[in-house]
């Protein structure tokens, strides 16, 4: 997983304190979170190591420190050890840094604060997404299969289902989702869920003389989560125009906290057609304003991985990048909503699955 953060550069006049026991009130040794700070170093500091402070406004995130030249170390909260490499910070708090191996009279210190939220498994991509009548992907309202590699006379998915179950799902589909209805009103929400909560079908399944192909079985799994003549809606369109706090909270619940039936997926609607099932997010934080405030504004960038595919494609992942701002809470939780700030780049809505729908067979 790759992430990017907006990099700022600030020149702080004066030298770093030679002692890493210095307090954070020594503003000449404060470096910028989520950016690069250039500082002068003395001969003694080149020999013994130069020290600095950075304010981490959220707890549980991982802090990375880079130095050019030299090596950036993060000092433990008790001040006993200085460690190289990323460290999870129990915050919000000031964090002490030590730079060793500096051979010049100036050093550039860069910091990145991030969290990686990821499901244990990567979803498989489903292909029953909404598309226009001339789309090459299969449709539920097709009475026979006409795509490459399959016998043109073979019955379509819902015709096979009706033959097996004695239902009339195909007629409902033609009327409501077919050429005479709204063929672009498809199954993106349920398809997002299926890749997380259902097992990917492998191979044909013969029921008497009816042969359900893998794509038929995928499609019927999608239909289980959709509105049909004999099936209820099984997912929630529950937040319209989410705030940054809404987005941050729901994404964390889906990928980290595993809360409720919908713990495995949050589907994010980007426009009038597509929903995306997110399975991984790299969340980077940049402190805004004066460091040290317990209600400090934090600029957040979430780079999310999602999975979808069209019929016959391997289901490669792709990225969506969201930008929003939060406020660090003083008590009662890690974040509070900051709805009034500009610059938020968010999905238009968030969908959650409800409970498992009734089986079709």
Buried (B, 14 or more C-beta within 10 A) or exposed (E): EEBEBEEEEEEBEEBBBBEBEBEBEBEBBBBBBBBBBBBBBBEEBBEBBBBBBBBBBBEEBBBBBEBBEBBBBBBEBEEEEBEEEBBEBEBBBBBBBBBBEBEEEEBBBBBBBBBBBBBEEBBBBBBBBBBEEEBEBBBBBBEEBBBEEEEEEBBBBBBBBBBBEEBEBBBBBBEBBBEEBEBEEBBBBBBBBBBBBBEBBEEEBEEEEBEBBEBBBBBBBBBBBBBBEEBEBBBBBBBEEBBBBBBBBBBBBBBBEEEEBBBBBBBBBBEEEBBBBBBBBBBBBBBBEEBBBEEBBBBBBBBBBBBBBEBEEEBEBEEBEBBBBBBBBEEEEBBEBBEEBEEBEBBEBBBBBBEEBEEBE
